[in-house]
């Protein structure tokens, strides 16, 4: 069992060094859907004795949505930059992907 979890964690590494997506927002938590991969982060400053800074639940959850979209944003922007470097406009399907990523970051998708 430990070897399987270790293999899952090793498979979750990528060339950028961050845990690859997808990431999902669950309330103010950002998690990986694979339970063998540790949670990404929590966007609740009260857990770090900074609750006096006054973030609402809606703001904490919105921050988690934005963070959860980060791997998708990086992938879409990387692909768009590769196309631009070659002198091409981003393909239509990439534009749709980028729209979906923006919706995810806003908590709409």
N, C-alpha and C positions, 0 to 999 in steps of 0.2 A: 504494500500500500504506500509506503513512504517513497519507494522508487517511482511509482506512478506520479505522485504529486511533484516530485523533483523533476521528472521528465516534462510534466505539464508546465512547470515554472520555467524550465529551460527553453521550451518551445515558445514561451510567451515573450522571449527577448527578440529584439529586432535591431536593425542597423543604427537607429537613432538613439538607442539606449533606454527608451521608455517602454512601458508595458503596452503592447499593441492593442488596438481596439478590437471589437467594439467596446466602448465604455457606456454605461447607462447611469442615469441619475435616478436615485431612489430617495425621494425627499431631499435632504441636504447631503446625502452620501453620494459618492461616485464609485461605482462598483464595476467589476468585470463579470460578465455573465457566467464564466467558468468558475465554479466554487473552489477549484484548486489554485486559483490565482487570487492573491490578496487584494482587498479593497484598494482603490486608488487614493481617495482622500475624503475628507469631510469638510464641508463649507459652513461650519458652525463655530464661530469664535467663542461661544460660551463654554465650549469644552476645553478651551485653552485659557480660561479665566479672563476672557475679554468680552464677556456678555454685556458689560456696561457700555459697549460701543453701540448697542442698540440695533442690530440687524433684525428685521422681521423674518418670519418663516418664509414668506413669499420671496424676499430677497435672497435668503440662504438657498432656497430651492432653485431660483433662477441662476444663481452662481454655479450650482451643481450642474444644471443643464448646459451652461456655457463650457464648463470644464469637461463634461462628458463628450462634448462634440469635438474636442481638440484633436484626437487622432484622425477623425474624418476630415476636419478642416485641413490638417497638414497634408493628408493624401491628395485631396482635391486641389489644393494650391500647388503642391509639387507637380502634379500632372499638368495643370494650367501653365506653370512656368516652363516645363519641358516643351510644351507646344509652342509657347511664345518664343523660346530660345531657338526653335527651328523655323520661326517665321510664320507660324500658323495661328489662326484664331482658335480659341478653345472649341472642341467639338460640342455639338448640341447636347449629347448625353452627359458630357462633363458639366455643362451649364446647369442641367437638371440636377446632377449630383450636388453641385455647389448650392443650389436653391434648397435642396433637402437638408444639407448640412446647416445652413443658416436657420432653417425652421427648427432643427434639432437643438441648436444652440439657444434658440428663443423658447424652448420647451414646447414647441408646437408639433414636433414630429417624433 
